[in-house]
Structures are given as C-alpha cells and as structure tokens.
Amino acid sequence: MEPFGSSNWLYIIVIGLIVGILARIVTPGRRRLGVILTCLLGIGGALLGTWGGQQFGWYRIGEAAGFLGALIGAIVILGILQLLRPR
C-alpha cells in the first residue's frame, strides 16, 4: 500500500514540492515558507487528500489521491494554518 502512488522517496519529494508551490500560488496572502516546508506542505496535502478521499468514498483503500486531490489537501492545510496564525 503506497499512499503517494510510488515508494520512491525522490518522486514523493518532487511531487510534494510541486504541489506545495502550486498551493502557495493559488491561495491568497504572503507566506514565508522555505523549500523544505513547502515540500512538507505538498506531502501533507497528498496525505490529507488521500485520507479525505477515502472517507468520502472517492478513493479506495490503498489508492493514492490524484494530483488535484493532493493540491486540494495542501490548500486546506494552508487555510487551517491561516486560521491558527496569530494576527
């Protein structure tokens, strides 16, 4: 069972970085995240997208979220971080 569609760590890191960058571009506001946190954002978005998709019945157990699912998951994480950030 591979939550990212691959067990290759380099693949996971690169896709996570791409998803994290796109999520930061799509959401409004300025965020000071480095490359590592952006990559972790994308990986977390993929995990959230996979879990959420399984809960709603969009993905089966063991099936990884697609690129769009990972992007939506990363956007949700950014939204939660925006709500929790002190003003």
C-alpha positions as CSV (number, residue, x, y, z in Angstrom):
1,M,0.0,0.0,0.0
2,E,1.6,3.2,-1.2
3,P,-0.1,6.5,-0.1
4,F,1.7,8.5,-2.8
5,G,1.4,6.2,-5.7
6,S,5.1,5.3,-5.5
7,S,7.6,4.2,-2.9
8,N,10.4,6.2,-4.5
9,W,11.3,9.0,-2.0
10,L,12.7,11.3,-4.7
11,Y,9.4,11.1,-6.6
12,I,7.5,11.8,-3.3
13,I,9.7,14.9,-2.6
14,V,9.5,16.3,-6.1
15,I,5.7,15.9,-6.3
16,G,5.3,17.3,-2.8
17,L,7.4,20.3,-3.8
18,I,5.4,20.9,-7.0
19,V,2.1,20.6,-5.1
20,G,3.3,22.8,-2.3
21,I,4.4,25.5,-4.7
22,L,1.1,25.4,-6.6
23,A,-0.9,25.6,-3.4
24,R,1.1,28.6,-2.3
25,I,0.4,30.3,-5.7
26,V,-3.3,29.6,-5.7
27,T,-4.0,30.7,-2.1
28,P,-4.0,34.5,-1.4
29,G,-1.6,36.0,1.1
30,R,2.1,36.1,1.7
31,R,3.7,33.0,3.3
32,R,7.3,32.8,4.3
33,L,7.9,29.1,3.8
34,G,11.2,27.7,2.7
35,V,11.7,24.9,0.3
36,I,11.6,22.2,3.0
37,L,8.3,23.4,4.5
38,T,6.8,23.9,1.0
39,C,7.7,20.3,0.2
40,L,6.2,19.1,3.5
41,L,3.1,21.1,2.7
42,G,2.7,19.2,-0.5
43,I,3.3,15.8,1.1
44,G,0.9,16.6,3.9
45,G,-1.7,17.7,1.2
46,A,-1.3,14.4,-0.5
47,L,-1.8,12.5,2.7
48,L,-4.8,14.7,3.6
49,G,-6.2,14.3,0.1
50,T,-5.9,10.5,0.2
51,W,-7.4,10.2,3.7
52,G,-10.3,12.6,2.9
53,G,-10.9,11.0,-0.5
54,Q,-11.2,7.6,1.2
55,Q,-13.6,9.0,3.9
56,F,-15.9,10.4,1.2
57,G,-15.6,7.3,-1.0
58,W,-13.7,9.0,-3.8
59,Y,-10.7,6.7,-3.4
60,R,-10.5,3.1,-2.4
61,I,-8.2,1.9,0.4
62,G,-4.7,1.7,-0.9
63,E,-5.4,4.0,-3.8
64,A,-3.4,7.3,-3.7
65,A,-5.0,10.7,-4.2
66,G,-4.5,12.2,-7.6
67,F,-2.6,15.4,-8.2
68,L,-5.7,17.5,-7.8
69,G,-6.6,15.8,-4.6
70,A,-3.2,16.5,-3.2
71,L,-3.5,20.1,-4.3
72,I,-6.8,20.5,-2.6
73,G,-5.4,18.9,0.6
74,A,-2.5,21.3,0.6
75,I,-4.8,24.3,0.1
76,V,-6.9,23.0,3.1
77,I,-3.8,22.8,5.2
78,L,-2.8,26.4,4.3
79,G,-6.3,27.5,5.2
80,I,-6.1,25.9,8.6
81,L,-2.7,27.4,9.2
82,Q,-4.0,30.8,8.2
83,L,-6.8,30.5,10.8
84,L,-4.4,29.4,13.6
85,R,-1.8,32.0,12.9
86,P,-1.8,34.9,15.4
87,R,-2.5,38.3,13.9
